Amino acid sequence: MNLTEFNQSDRCEHFSCPERSVSPAVYILLYVCSAAVVLLTVCGNLLVIISVLHFKQLHTPTNMLVLSLAVSDFFVGALVMPSMFIWTIESCWIFGRDFCTVFWLICGFLLISSIYNIALIAVDRYLALSDPFLYMNRVSVRITCVLIVFSWCLMVIYILAFMYFNGNFTISVMCPGECFIIVNEYWYIIDLLFSFIFPLSVIIILYSQVFVIAKKHATAIRELNNHTRPKTQKITSHSMKSERKAAKVLGILVSVFLMCLLPYFIYSFLSNVIELQRETFQSISILFCLNSTINPVIYSLFYPWFRRCIKLMISLQIFQTDSALIKVFL
């Protein structure tokens, strides 16, 4: 969440929302583009939610984590992005003091939940590859759902503690037309560690291990096929293809994660020594939110089962009797 410190309190005495300097056509275009991004975020994650909930074949521990991520990203698109885009386009916070507090509460909770969902997926993939037999016997859908509920409750407790113990819960709007929350230096460090450094470290370390394990598996299969008949070359081909696909998806995941989140936390870290500019902060915050737009693409559109689910929805087969039993893995 890392709510950035706003030190320009002297602006409040003479602050007024600046007049728009763009033409009406550009102004309308900005709103159209913003609406398109919000719609893409909401619909993309909604498709993931419906797919995982409806089709019984998708009820797996990994997909429960994907569902949790899609839910948090769905609400980012529905609750956070509209206000953020309007604030940016209007160059002014027009929703008042009370909604500013609510906005940061929702924003912080959903964005941190999204980050930790990605980290949980990293843990899930590592366990599945490092010890597949233990994973199949011990990790169930029920256990995964309990873990998800626990993590969401933990995020709620953290956000409330952050807002309460930070000491500035009631001073959420520094001046009319602005919406920032002051963060003391102690909670700033705690938030940086909890919201970014820790989950990022988990993702990088575990996905690095996933790459190592995948290469070991591929090497073992190649050595095995060297002592078997040519017909088993299909196994090697499939293994290598899967390895390249995993490397591609995981590489895109980590790259997009860093691209969307790293600028936000770097700027927040430097905000103690440089003057905070609203426009820059808003642009970086929007980039932060766009991670929720890209997540369903990374986790879903790269996989055939999701494309098949979309076809079933478009063709209305999802409303047929026993459609939940349709096989989406071909």
Backbone hydrogen bonds, N-H to C=O, Kabsch-Sander energy under -0.5 kcal/mol:
donor,donor_aa,acceptor,acceptor_aa,energy
7,N,5,E,-0.6
9,S,7,N,-0.7
11,R,8,Q,-1.8
12,C,9,S,-1.4
13,E,10,D,-0.6
14,H,11,R,-1.0
15,F,11,R,-0.6
27,Y,23,S,-2.5
28,I,24,P,-2.6
29,L,25,A,-2.3
30,L,26,V,-2.4
31,Y,27,Y,-1.5
32,V,28,I,-2.4
33,C,29,L,-2.7
34,S,30,L,-2.2
35,A,31,Y,-2.5
36,A,32,V,-2.1
37,V,33,C,-2.1
38,V,34,S,-2.4
39,L,35,A,-2.6
40,L,36,A,-2.5
41,T,37,V,-2.4
42,V,38,V,-2.7
43,C,39,L,-2.9
44,G,40,L,-2.4
45,N,41,T,-1.9
46,L,42,V,-2.1
47,L,43,C,-2.3
48,V,44,G,-1.3
49,I,45,N,-2.3
50,I,46,L,-2.6
51,S,47,L,-2.3
52,V,48,V,-2.4
53,L,49,I,-2.3
54,H,50,I,-2.5
55,F,51,S,-1.9
56,K,54,H,-0.5
56,K,324,A,-2.4
57,Q,324,A,-0.6
58,L,55,F,-1.5
59,H,56,K,-1.8
60,T,58,L,-2.1
64,M,60,T,-1.8
65,L,61,P,-1.4
66,V,62,T,-1.9
67,L,63,N,-2.4
68,S,64,M,-2.1
69,L,65,L,-2.3
70,A,66,V,-2.4
71,V,67,L,-2.3
72,S,68,S,-2.0
73,D,69,L,-2.5
74,F,70,A,-2.3
75,F,71,V,-1.9
76,V,72,S,-1.5
77,G,73,D,-2.1
78,A,74,F,-2.0
79,L,75,F,-2.8
80,V,75,F,-0.8
80,V,76,V,-1.3
81,M,76,V,-2.5
84,M,80,V,-2.2
85,F,81,M,-2.9
86,I,82,P,-2.3
87,W,83,S,-2.4
88,T,84,M,-2.0
89,I,85,F,-2.9
90,E,86,I,-2.7
91,S,87,W,-0.8
92,C,87,W,-0.9
93,W,177,G,-2.2
94,I,92,C,-0.8
100,C,96,G,-1.1
101,T,97,R,-1.5
102,V,98,D,-1.9
103,F,99,F,-3.1
104,W,100,C,-2.2
105,L,101,T,-2.0
106,I,102,V,-2.7
107,C,103,F,-2.9
108,G,104,W,-2.5
109,F,105,L,-2.1
110,L,106,I,-2.6
111,L,107,C,-2.3
112,I,108,G,-2.0
113,S,109,F,-2.1
114,S,110,L,-2.1
115,I,111,L,-2.0
116,Y,112,I,-2.5
117,N,113,S,-2.0
118,I,114,S,-1.7
119,A,115,I,-1.8
120,L,116,Y,-2.4
121,I,117,N,-2.0
122,A,118,I,-1.7
123,V,119,A,-2.0
124,D,120,L,-2.5
125,R,121,I,-2.5
126,Y,122,A,-2.0
127,L,123,V,-2.5
128,A,124,D,-2.2
129,L,125,R,-1.7
130,S,126,Y,-2.8
131,D,127,L,-1.8
135,Y,131,D,-2.4
136,M,132,P,-2.3
137,N,133,F,-1.6
138,R,134,L,-2.4
139,V,135,Y,-1.9
140,S,138,R,-0.7
144,T,140,S,-2.2
145,C,141,V,-2.4
146,V,142,R,-2.2
147,L,143,I,-2.2
148,I,144,T,-2.3
149,V,145,C,-2.5
150,F,146,V,-2.4
151,S,147,L,-2.3
152,W,148,I,-2.3
153,C,149,V,-2.3
154,L,150,F,-2.3
155,M,151,S,-2.0
156,V,152,W,-1.9
157,I,153,C,-2.3
158,Y,154,L,-2.4
159,I,155,M,-2.5
160,L,156,V,-2.3
161,A,157,I,-2.4
162,F,158,Y,-2.8
163,M,159,I,-2.5
164,Y,160,L,-2.2
165,F,161,A,-2.7
166,N,162,F,-1.3
167,G,164,Y,-1.0
171,I,168,N,-1.1
174,M,172,S,-0.6
178,E,175,C,-2.0
180,F,172,S,-0.8
181,I,4,T,-0.6
182,I,171,I,-0.6
188,Y,184,N,-2.1
189,I,185,E,-1.6
190,I,186,Y,-2.1
191,D,187,W,-2.8
192,L,188,Y,-2.1
193,L,189,I,-2.2
194,F,190,I,-2.8
195,S,191,D,-3.0
196,F,192,L,-1.3
197,I,192,L,-2.1
198,F,193,L,-2.6
200,L,196,F,-2.4
201,S,197,I,-2.3
202,V,198,F,-2.2
203,I,199,P,-2.3
204,I,200,L,-2.6
205,I,201,S,-2.6
206,L,202,V,-2.4
207,Y,203,I,-2.3
208,S,204,I,-1.8
209,Q,205,I,-1.8
210,V,206,L,-2.1
211,F,207,Y,-2.0
212,V,208,S,-1.9
213,I,209,Q,-2.7
214,A,210,V,-2.6
215,K,211,F,-2.1
216,K,212,V,-2.0
217,H,213,I,-2.5
218,A,214,A,-2.2
219,T,215,K,-2.4
220,A,216,K,-2.4
221,I,217,H,-2.1
222,R,218,A,-2.2
223,E,219,T,-2.3
224,L,220,A,-1.9
225,N,221,I,-2.4
226,N,222,R,-1.3
227,H,224,L,-1.3
228,T,225,N,-1.3
232,T,229,R,-1.9
233,Q,230,P,-2.3
234,K,231,K,-1.0
235,I,232,T,-1.0
236,T,232,T,-1.1
237,S,233,Q,-2.6
238,H,234,K,-2.6
239,S,235,I,-2.6
240,M,236,T,-2.8
241,K,237,S,-2.3
242,S,238,H,-2.5
243,E,239,S,-2.5
244,R,240,M,-2.5
245,K,241,K,-2.3
246,A,242,S,-2.7
247,A,243,E,-2.5
248,K,244,R,-2.2
249,V,245,K,-2.7
250,L,246,A,-2.7
251,G,247,A,-2.1
252,I,248,K,-2.4
253,L,249,V,-2.5
254,V,250,L,-2.4
255,S,251,G,-2.2
256,V,252,I,-2.8
257,F,253,L,-2.4
258,L,254,V,-2.4
259,M,255,S,-2.6
260,C,256,V,-2.4
261,L,257,F,-2.2
262,L,258,L,-2.0
265,F,261,L,-1.9
266,I,262,L,-2.4
267,Y,263,P,-2.4
268,S,264,Y,-2.1
269,F,265,F,-2.2
270,L,266,I,-2.1
271,S,267,Y,-0.8
272,N,269,F,-0.7
273,V,270,L,-1.8
274,I,270,L,-1.5
278,R,276,L,-0.5
281,F,277,Q,-2.3
282,Q,278,R,-2.7
283,S,279,E,-2.2
284,I,280,T,-2.3
285,S,281,F,-2.2
286,I,282,Q,-2.3
287,L,283,S,-2.0
288,F,284,I,-2.1
289,C,285,S,-2.2
290,L,286,I,-2.0
291,N,287,L,-0.5
291,N,288,F,-1.0
292,S,289,C,-2.0
293,T,289,C,-0.5
293,T,290,L,-0.6
294,I,290,L,-1.9
295,N,291,N,-1.9
297,V,294,I,-0.6
298,I,294,I,-2.2
299,Y,295,N,-2.9
300,S,296,P,-1.5
301,L,296,P,-1.3
302,F,297,V,-0.6
303,Y,300,S,-2.2
306,F,303,Y,-0.9
307,R,303,Y,-1.2
308,R,304,P,-2.3
309,C,305,W,-1.9
310,I,306,F,-2.2
311,K,307,R,-1.9
312,L,308,R,-2.1
313,M,309,C,-2.0
314,I,310,I,-2.8
315,S,311,K,-2.3
316,L,313,M,-1.2
317,Q,312,L,-1.4
318,I,312,L,-1.3
319,F,316,L,-1.4
320,Q,317,Q,-1.5
323,S,320,Q,-1.6
325,L,322,D,-1.4
326,I,323,S,-1.5
328,V,326,I,-0.5
330,L,328,V,-0.7
